[in-house]
């Protein structure tokens, strides 16, 4: 087992990895930029290294140098940043520092979205209709011609996509050019590669993904599926496991497809095979994520398997701790992604200082976060502030528990998506489990946030107490008549 692990990430996932390492008796090294100095992962790590590079967490050389100087024998990348960067994985391999994730050959194969799709299609698995040609800036004529060929609606996807970045849905020709430019600009910024390709959109559809674990000895298991259909700009806001309204046959089929596709790439460590499911129940391969995902806690809740712990054990050369028949699925889990964004202002990011940060509690409620009272939400990073995860014996119990937890969660100082999630969890289509990926295209936020009478009563009571407890300096009358001065005079 490793002696010391460097976490090449920040925020809630860095805190999550530090906790898993401590459970295993492993020392941790945290990285931080100046704007992240007050983050919880900086306080929790056994030692920290400040990043002064302009590239921050993306600087290969600086991150590896920090690992060497602190004596770390492994690096956990979390998600984002370096997690799916094959060049960084190769640099770790050359420096004899273990990368906690798949080997560079697997990361490279899966990062090439077009190549991975062709490999999966050649093996006989269904994929959405797509054009196997990549486009860069200045090639709009070719894009428009092929868009007419594939037909609308269509999806523009980054060739090195992931995390919903560089992806745009286009429903009509007049919106194509702008969407292509936006996707290319985002892909260039996030992945350093502006190439995009076109895919026929399957609508309506659901997004179903299968969690995979594989060790270095060829053992591969799945840990069930998650439903991430409720998304905005391809980022999942509400995720649940298991996926609602799947038949036992559909569930078994998608599990087996996930395992078979992972075997195509000789997959090792934690990964997720993602599918699009149409309304007839057909599954189409979308992509495979070669990393831990934001949504992994819901799988942990229904299986009681610590995925980050297993990542570390597998990278250390240990075999899988479980066989497939030993994985037991129990109950239902939900996750709400709480972002520092203003839902009533086009989801404008809302950085600032947290004046109040009260976490919900009670049985089977978990919050993954880097924040606390007085913490600052920085400007330059993804606005994810916390992940609220709950578990229940049934879906109804789970939804009720999530509603209660959202009501208990109090955040002041920045705008958040808490009220947005509250509306999602009362929507009839969500309650019935009949939602699709276009769920959030509807006007969920008509009008201003509702203010209930009990909220107004609480606000009035707090204002009254605050006003009447405010200090009002008053000079007593006996100090104004001069007796205290006369009493100190010596007799004449």
C-alpha positions in Angstrom: 0.0 0.0 0.0 1.1 3.6 -0.6 2.8 5.6 2.1 1.8 9.0 0.8 -0.6 10.2 -1.9 -0.6 13.6 -3.6 -4.1 14.9 -4.6 -3.8 16.8 -7.8 -7.2 18.5 -7.4 -9.2 20.9 -5.3 -12.6 21.4 -3.8 -15.0 18.6 -2.6 -13.3 15.8 -4.5 -9.9 16.6 -2.8 -11.6 16.4 0.6 -13.2 13.1 -0.4 -9.9 11.6 -1.5 -8.1 12.8 1.7 -10.8 11.0 3.8 -10.4 7.8 1.9 -6.6 7.9 2.3 -6.9 8.5 6.0 -9.2 5.5 6.3 -6.4 3.5 4.7 -3.7 5.0 6.9 -2.1 6.9 4.0 -0.6 10.4 4.4 -1.8 13.1 2.0 -0.3 16.1 0.2 -2.7 18.8 -0.9 -2.1 21.4 -3.6 -3.6 24.9 -3.6 -3.6 28.1 -5.5 -3.8 31.4 -3.5 -7.5 31.7 -4.1 -8.0 28.2 -2.6 -5.9 28.8 0.5 -9.0 28.8 2.8 -10.5 25.6 1.3 -11.2 22.6 3.5 -8.8 20.3 1.6 -5.9 22.6 2.6 -6.8 22.3 6.2 -7.3 18.5 6.1 -4.2 17.4 4.2 -1.2 16.3 6.2 1.0 18.7 4.2 0.3 21.2 1.4 2.1 22.7 -1.5 1.3 26.1 -3.0 1.0 26.3 -6.8 2.5 29.5 -8.1 2.4 28.4 -11.8 0.1 30.3 -14.2 -1.2 26.8 -15.2 -2.2 26.0 -11.7 -3.4 22.4 -11.2 -2.8 21.7 -14.9 1.0 22.2 -14.8 2.5 18.7 -15.2 6.0 19.6 -14.2 5.0 21.5 -11.1 2.6 18.7 -9.9 5.2 16.0 -10.4 7.9 18.1 -8.8 5.6 18.5 -5.7 5.2 14.8 -5.6 8.9 14.1 -5.6 9.8 16.8 -3.1 7.2 15.6 -0.6 8.0 11.9 -1.1 4.6 11.0 -2.5 4.6 7.6 -4.2 1.2 8.1 -6.0 -1.0 10.8 -7.4 -4.8 10.9 -7.4 -6.2 13.2 -10.0 -9.8 13.3 -8.9 -12.0 14.4 -11.8 -11.3 17.2 -14.3 -7.9 18.8 -14.6 -5.3 16.0 -15.1 -7.7 13.0 -14.6 -8.0 12.2 -18.4 -4.7 13.7 -19.6 -2.7 10.8 -21.2 0.4 13.0 -21.4 0.4 13.5 -17.6 -0.2 9.8 -17.0 2.8 9.0 -19.2 4.9 11.6 -17.3 3.9 9.8 -14.0 4.9 6.4 -15.5 8.2 7.8 -16.6 8.9 9.3 -13.1 7.9 6.1 -11.3 5.0 7.8 -9.6 1.8 5.7 -9.6 -1.1 7.4 -11.3 -4.3 6.3 -9.5 -6.4 5.6 -12.5 -6.1 3.6 -15.8 -2.8 3.3 -17.6 -1.9 5.9 -20.2 -2.8 3.6 -23.1 -6.4 3.3 -21.9 -6.7 7.0 -21.1 -5.5 7.9 -24.5 -7.8 5.5 -26.3 -10.9 6.7 -24.4 -10.0 10.4 -24.7 -10.3 10.0 -28.5 -14.1 10.1 -28.7 -14.2 9.3 -32.4 -11.7 6.4 -32.2 -13.4 4.9 -29.1 -16.8 5.1 -30.8 -15.4 3.4 -34.0 -13.9 0.6 -31.8 -17.2 0.0 -30.0 -19.2 0.1 -33.2 -16.8 -2.3 -34.9 -17.4 -4.7 -32.0 -21.1 -4.8 -32.8 -22.5 -2.5 -30.1 -25.1 0.1 -31.1 -23.9 3.7 -31.3 -25.8 6.9 -32.4 -25.5 7.8 -36.0 -22.5 10.2 -36.4 -20.1 11.6 -39.0 -16.6 10.2 -38.4 -14.9 13.4 -39.4 -13.4 16.1 -37.1 -13.7 19.8 -37.8 -11.7 22.8 -36.6 -12.2 26.5 -36.8 -12.8 27.9 -40.3 -14.4 24.8 -41.7 -18.1 25.8 -41.4 -18.9 25.0 -45.0 -18.1 21.3 -44.4 -19.9 21.3 -41.1 -23.1 22.8 -42.7 -23.0 20.3 -45.6 -22.7 17.3 -43.2 -25.3 18.7 -40.8 -27.8 18.7 -43.7 -26.7 15.1 -44.4 -27.2 13.8 -40.8 -30.3 15.9 -40.2 -31.6 17.9 -37.2 -31.7 17.8 -34.3 -28.0 17.0 -33.9 -25.3 17.2 -31.3 -21.9 18.9 -31.7 -19.3 17.1 -29.6 -15.7 17.8 -28.8 -13.3 15.1 -30.0 -11.7 15.2 -26.6 -14.8 15.7 -24.7 -15.8 15.0 -21.1 -17.7 16.6 -18.2 -20.2 18.0 -20.7 -17.7 20.5 -22.1 -17.6 21.2 -25.8 -21.1 19.8 -26.4 -24.0 21.6 -27.9 -27.5 20.5 -29.1 -28.7 22.1 -32.3 -32.3 21.9 -33.3 -32.3 24.0 -36.5 -29.8 25.2 -39.2 -30.0 28.9 -38.1 -28.4 28.0 -34.8 -25.6 25.7 -36.2 -22.8 28.2 -36.7 -23.0 29.8 -33.3 -23.2 26.5 -31.6 -20.2 25.2 -33.4 -18.1 28.2 -32.5 -19.2 27.9 -28.9 -18.3 24.2 -28.7 -15.0 24.8 -30.4 -14.1 27.7 -28.1 -15.0 25.7 -25.0 -13.1 22.6 -26.2 -10.1 24.6 -27.0 -10.1 26.2 -23.5 -10.8 23.0 -21.5 -9.0 20.3 -23.6 -6.5 22.3 -25.7 -8.1 20.8 -28.9 -10.9 22.6 -30.8 -11.9 19.7 -33.1 -15.5 18.7 -33.0 -17.7 16.2 -34.7 -21.4 15.8 -35.5 -23.8 13.2 -34.0 -27.5 12.6 -34.7 -29.5 13.5 -31.5 -31.7 10.8 -30.1 -34.7 12.7 -28.7 -36.4 12.1 -26.4 -33.9 10.0 -24.5 -32.5 9.2 -21.1 -28.9 9.1 -19.9 -27.9 5.9 -18.2 -24.4 5.0 -17.0 -22.8 1.9 -15.6 -20.1 2.0 -12.9 -17.2 -0.3 -13.5 -14.3 -1.5 -11.4 -11.4 -3.5 -12.7 -8.1 -4.6 -11.2 -4.7 -5.3 -12.8 -5.4 -9.0 -13.0 -8.2 -9.0 -15.4 -11.1 -9.0 -12.9 -13.9 -6.7 -13.9 -17.2 -6.0 -12.1 -20.1 -3.5 -12.4 -21.8 -1.7 -9.5 -25.2 -1.1 -11.1 -26.4 1.9 -13.1 -27.2 5.6 -12.4 -29.6 7.9 -14.2 -28.2 11.3 -15.0 -30.9 12.6 -17.4 -31.6 15.8 -15.5 -28.8 17.9 -16.8 -28.0 21.5 -17.8 -25.4 22.1 -20.5 -24.6 18.4 -20.3 -23.7 18.6 -16.6 -25.8 16.4 -14.4 -27.7 18.3 -11.6 -29.7 15.4 -10.2 -28.6 11.8 -10.3 -30.2 8.7 -8.9 -29.5 5.0 -8.6 -31.0 2.8 -9.7 -32.5 4.3 -12.8 -36.3 4.5 -12.4 -38.7 2.5 -14.6 -36.2 0.1 -16.1 -37.4 -3.4 -16.5 -35.2 -6.2 -15.0 -34.3 -7.3 -18.5 -33.2 -3.8 -19.5 -31.2 -3.4 -16.3 -29.4 -6.7 -16.9 -28.7 -5.9 -20.5 -27.1 -2.5 -19.9 -25.0 -3.9 -17.1 -23.6 -6.6 -19.4 -23.0 -4.0 -22.2 -21.0 -1.9 -19.7 -18.8 -4.8 -18.8 -18.3 -5.9 -22.4 -17.3 -2.5 -23.6 -14.9 -2.0 -20.7 -13.3 -5.3 -21.6 -12.7 -4.0 -25.2 -10.3 -1.4 -23.7 -8.7 -3.8 -21.1 -10.1 -1.4 -18.5 -8.4 -1.1 -15.1 -9.5 1.0 -12.1 -12.8 2.9 -11.7 -14.6 4.0 -14.8 -18.1 4.7 -16.2 -19.7 3.5 -19.4 -22.4 6.0 -20.5 -25.4 5.2 -22.7 -28.3 7.0 -24.4 -31.6 5.1 -24.0 -34.4 5.9 -26.4 -38.1 5.6 -25.6 -38.2 2.0 -27.0 -35.7 0.9 -24.4 -32.7 0.6 -26.8 -29.3 1.5 -25.5 -26.6 3.3 -27.5 -23.0 3.7 -26.4 -22.1 7.4 -25.8 -18.7 7.4 -24.2 -16.6 5.9 -21.4 -15.1 8.1 -18.6 -11.7 6.9 -17.4 -12.0 8.4 -13.9 -14.0 8.7 -10.8 -17.2 10.8 -11.5 -19.0 13.6 -9.7 -21.9 11.2 -9.3 -20.1 8.3 -7.7 -21.6 8.7 -4.2 -25.0 7.4 -5.2 -23.4 4.2 -6.3 -21.6 4.0 -3.0 -24.9 4.4 -1.1 -26.7 1.6 -2.9 -23.7 -0.9 -2.9 -21.9 0.2 0.3 -18.6 0.1 -1.7 -16.1 2.9 -1.2 -15.1 3.6 -4.8 -12.2 5.9 -4.0 -10.8 3.4 -1.6 -11.0 0.7 -4.3 -9.3 3.0 -6.8 -6.4 3.4 -4.4 -6.2 -0.3 -3.6 -6.3 -1.3 -7.3 -3.5 1.2 -8.2 -1.4 -0.2 -5.4 -1.6 -3.6 -7.1 -4.2 -5.3 -4.9 -6.9 -7.4 -6.4 -10.5 -6.4 -6.3 -12.0 -6.9 -2.9 -15.3 -8.1 -4.3 -16.6 -10.6 -6.9 -19.7 -9.7 -8.9 -21.9 -12.1 -7.0 -20.9 -10.4 -3.8 -22.2 -7.0 -4.8 -25.6 -6.4 -3.2 -27.9 -3.5 -4.3 -30.1 -2.1 -1.6 -32.5 0.8 -1.6 -32.4 4.1 -3.6 -30.0 7.0 -3.6 -30.2 10.5 -4.9 -27.6 13.2 -5.4 -28.2 17.0 -5.9 -25.3 19.0 -7.3 -25.4 22.3 -5.4 -23.7 25.1 -7.4 -22.9 28.6 -6.5 -25.0 30.0 -9.3 -28.1 32.2 -9.6 -31.0 30.2 -11.1 -33.0 33.4 -11.5 -30.3 35.2 -13.4 -29.4 32.6 -16.2 -27.3 30.6 -13.7 -24.7 33.4 -13.4 -21.8 32.2 -11.2 -22.0 33.6 -7.7 -18.6 33.7 -6.0 -18.1 35.4 -2.6 -17.8 34.7 1.1 -20.1 32.3 2.8 -21.7 34.1 5.7 -23.6 31.0 6.8 -23.2 27.4 5.8 -25.5 25.0 7.8 -25.4 21.4 6.7 -28.4 19.1 6.8 -28.2 16.0 8.9 -30.1 12.9 10.1 -29.9 9.3 9.0 -28.6 8.5 5.6 -27.8 12.1 4.6 -24.3 12.9 3.3 -22.7 16.1 2.1 -19.5 16.2 0.1 -18.1 19.8 0.2 -15.0 22.0 0.7 -17.0 24.8 2.3 -17.7 26.1 5.8 -18.8 29.3 7.5 -16.6 32.1 6.4 -15.1 30.2 3.5 -14.7 32.0 0.1 -16.1 30.6 -3.1 -13.5 31.5 -5.8 -14.2 33.0 -9.1 -12.2 30.9 -11.6 -13.3 27.4 -10.9 -16.3 25.2 -11.5 -19.1 26.6 -9.3 -19.9 23.3 -7.7 -20.2 24.0 -3.9 -21.5 20.8 -2.5 -23.0 17.4 -3.3 -26.0 16.4 -1.2 -26.6 12.7 -1.2 -29.4 10.8 0.5 -30.4 7.1 0.7 -33.8 5.5 1.4 -35.3 2.0 1.3 -37.6 3.1 -1.5 -37.6 5.9 -4.1 -40.5 7.6 -2.3 -38.6 7.6 1.0 -35.4 8.8 -0.7 -37.2 11.7 -2.4 -38.9 12.7 0.9 -35.5 12.6 2.6 -33.9 14.7 -0.1 -36.7 17.3 0.2 -36.1 17.5 4.0 -32.4 17.8 3.6 -32.7 20.6 1.0 -34.9 22.5 3.4 -32.4 22.1 6.2 -29.4 23.2 4.0 -28.8 26.9 4.6 -26.3 28.9 2.6 -25.9 32.7 2.9 -23.5 35.0 1.1 -23.8 33.6 -2.4 -26.6 32.5 -4.7 -27.1 28.8 -5.0 -29.2 26.2 -6.9 -30.9 25.0 -3.7 -34.3 26.4 -4.6 -33.9 25.1 -8.1 -33.5 21.5 -6.8 -36.5 22.0 -4.5 -38.7 22.7 -7.6 -37.2 19.7 -9.5 -38.1 17.4 -6.6 -41.8 18.4 -6.7 -42.2 18.1 -10.4 -44.8 15.4 -11.4 -42.6 14.0 -14.2 -39.7 13.6 -11.8 -41.9 12.0 -9.1 -43.1 9.5 -11.7 -39.6 8.8 -12.9 -40.6 9.7 -16.5 -38.1 12.5 -17.2 -35.7 12.7 -20.1 -32.6 14.7 -21.0 -34.8 17.6 -22.1 -36.4 17.8 -18.7 -34.8 21.2 -17.8 -35.8 22.8 -21.1 -39.1 23.6 -19.6 -39.6 26.8 -17.6 -39.1 25.5 -14.1 -38.4 29.0 -12.7 -41.3 31.1 -13.8 -41.6 34.1 -11.5 -39.6 35.0 -8.4 -38.8 32.5 -5.6 -41.8 31.9 -3.4 -41.6 33.3 0.1 -43.7 31.3 2.5 -45.4 32.9 5.5 -43.3 30.9 8.0 -40.2 32.3 6.3 -41.5 35.8 6.7 -42.3 35.2 10.4 -38.8 33.9 11.0 -37.3 36.9 9.3 -39.5 39.3 11.3 -38.6 37.6 14.6 -34.9 37.7 13.8 -35.1 41.4 12.8 -37.0 42.2 16.1 -34.4 40.3 18.3 -31.5 41.9 16.4 -33.0 45.4 16.8 -33.7 45.1 20.5 -30.4 43.5 21.4 -28.4 46.2 19.7 -26.3 48.1 22.2 -27.5 51.7 22.8 -25.0 53.5 25.0 -26.7 55.8 27.6 -25.0 57.9 30.2 -26.8 57.5 33.6 -28.2 60.7 35.2 -26.1 60.4 38.3 -23.0 60.8 36.1 -24.3 64.0 34.7 -24.9 66.1 37.9 -21.2 66.4 38.9 -21.4 64.6 42.3 -18.6 62.2 41.3 -16.3 65.1 40.6 -17.3 67.0 43.9 -16.7 63.8 45.9 -13.1 63.8 45.0 -12.3 67.3 46.0 -10.2 67.9 49.1 -11.8 70.0 51.8 -10.7 73.6 51.6 
